[in-house]
Amino acid sequence: MTTEYLTDATALSAQARMQGAGLRRINLKRMIRMRGPLMAFVAVMLIIPLSLAVWFFVPREYEATSAIRFSPSRQVILTNTEGTAVSSDYVTYVETQKELIKGNSVLERVVQQPQIRDLPLIARQRDPRSFLQRRVRAQLTPVTELVQVSFSSSDRNAALLIVRTVVEEYLKQATASEKVTNDQITRQLIEERDTLENKVTDLRNSVDKRRRSIGGLVTNSSEGVDAEMRSIFDNLSKAQADISTAENQAGQLESQVGQLEEIVARSKSAPEQPIYEFGIEESLSTDNAVQVKTQQLASTDARLAELKEKYLEGSPFLTAQIEARNSMEKELARSQGEARARIAQSRLELAKLDLERAKKAVDDAKTRSTNFTALLDTHTQKSLEIMQAMASVKEEEAALEDARTDLRDVQEKIRMLHIESRAPSTINVAEPAQAPEFPDYNRRLKMLALVMMASCGAGATVGLWRELTDQQIRTAQDVGYISDLPLIAMIPRTDSDKLPAKVRASSVMLRHPESISANEYRRVLTRIIYPPEGSAELNTVLITSPMRGDGKTSLACNLAAALAQANRRVLLLDICSRRPSIEQAMGLSAGPGLSEILSGSMEAGQAIRTAGHPNLSVLGPGLGESGVIGQLASRDIVGFLEQAEQMFEHVIIDSPPVLLMADAKLLAPVVDGVIVTVGVGVTTLGMAQRCLNDLQQIGTNIVGVVLNGLRYEPGGYMRDNLDNFYNYAAKGRRHEQPEYVVEASEPPRQDYQEVIIEDDDDSASVLIMDEPSTIRPKRRIY
């Protein structure tokens, strides 16, 4: 055997190894589909008794009601100048009256009434007043002036009596509390009016006196100052501007004087140096002495040029003329130095005069500013006194106006009092106490609705709890939580498939090759014959499962039958010596097998038997239980598998469960591939993950996972898939399940063999075998 036949699903991913059963996410659709019956059962079992309890123990009630009208106009005595909005005052008043209706004072009077005390509903209460306070309701009807007083009870007459008595006692209390005579109100208002009239007179006299004291000094200009004050402001601003201008000019002149003093000193120490500041060099050209000497030097230069043409260089006469010329040039330089000194000194004297004038201008501007500032302060003080007096006058005028307003309000109240004294009461009964003829079932219906919602919530909670605690694999999605291995096939239960009753799962491929279960077995066949790109065909395949009952024996039998039907020579090998089942499933009795071959007591060709179908051979574990167990890790088993590969195209091995026995893990590394069968409702997520991890740790080539025993769930897609599968080839025909019969290649015989076969799911059925027979569906008769 080799291990070169690796597929793309050889090892579990790191993410799959880290995922556990407890990390399964909640799928709402799956939970409703699988836990729906449980949730519905719990909800119904709670709804029925609770609904009966509500119906019998929650009494039907009569609601008695009465309406009281509160008029928004009220008699109010003004004692201050602050008023309150009518709407806000009315709402507060009505809310207060609502609380008074349910207050202790009114209800205590109600309880003291003999007809109320004698009511059975009140007599059996330990604290009748508190009972009424809880049950009596007073509510303001929206967009009206009505307050509705109500009381609910199973006794209609008692409810009417209680509401009528509550309204009567409240009206008595409200009438008694508001009994104030018109004469008393009028007397209080007249006193308030006299006080306000005296106040108005005093304020008017005070205002006139203050105005006379102020006289005509107050002006009404928009700026708040008179023309004289404005003139002072203008002169002060001009004086301050003159100060700024004169100070700037004086500063500039002081700087010029300093510069000119430096120039004068420099001209004395170096008179020949030119001075370009303050235009001294420009003024130098206009000096008379300098002009004369410059002209003389120019004429001398012209004459000397003529002499140089006549006389030779170095002649005494020419030399004397040149010396005279140089002397004249020195005289010109001395004259220029003297002229520079005179001009600089003249500029210095002028600058000093300008500086004196600027300082005098600064002093004059400061004097004017000081005078205007003092004048402004005096005028400002006077203006402040006038404004303060005027402000006090305005305050007294405002107080006078407020007093006049209050006086008008009091006079209006006195007038309205006479009108309201002739108006009807502000509180009256708008609707007398009344109750419907038939009881109200709203309370029962509300309780029933609450019971139904609570029961449905309890059912959903139980379903969620079951979904969280259920660790069994039930769908293909569950397999994806623990592994990234491909899901090769999903085989339905025989009772969920459209198959005859009591059909054996291990014989589906032979007896019902057109069923959807057989089609799923052929999907596994496709994975073996056509592995992924880059992998070789799988010759030896080990079928195993995490636990017993997952359906691995049925998968091995049907997979071998599918390969045989594809004209491939197949050996179906059973290595489970403790619980052999392949021989029974194929209709053979127990006989020599793998243990005899490994022990050398029998050749492989002698132990291998045919299974009643062309190309299909069977080899059991043999008669010795311990012979196979001890040889699974030996070289002999590897040699036998290599020999079997020479004799057959495919070897399908049925092994014990991985988590129960180590047989499968001993043989898994030496086969071409391993297919793990997981039973729905049999294996848990943890078991399946442990199984895959154990196989992966020993370097097993796990081809994929087969999900076996899928059940029909309400709301699932399995029923639709079944209908679509069987209706595909029978479109337009009657939708009835074809019957299957065994048709022999020879004339029918009567020596059929009836064999009881047993799989690892502890169930048994009858398989009719007749070699060499073929199986085909019986034709429908219309």
Helices and strands as residue ranges (DSSP letters): H 14-18, G 21-23, H 28-57, E 62-70, H 86-101, H 104-112, H 114-117, H 120-123, H 128-135, E 137-140, E 146-153, H 156-177, H 182-214, H 227-269, G 277-279, H 280-284, H 288-310, H 316-420, E 427-434, H 442-469, H 476-482, E 487-492, G 505-507, H 508-511, H 516-529, E 540-544, H 552-565, E 570-574, H 582-585, H 594-599, H 604-607, E 609-610, E 616-619, H 625-631, H 635-647, E 650-654, H 663-667, G 668-670, E 673-679, H 685-697, E 702-710, H 718-728, E 740-744, E 753-758, E 764-769, E 773-777
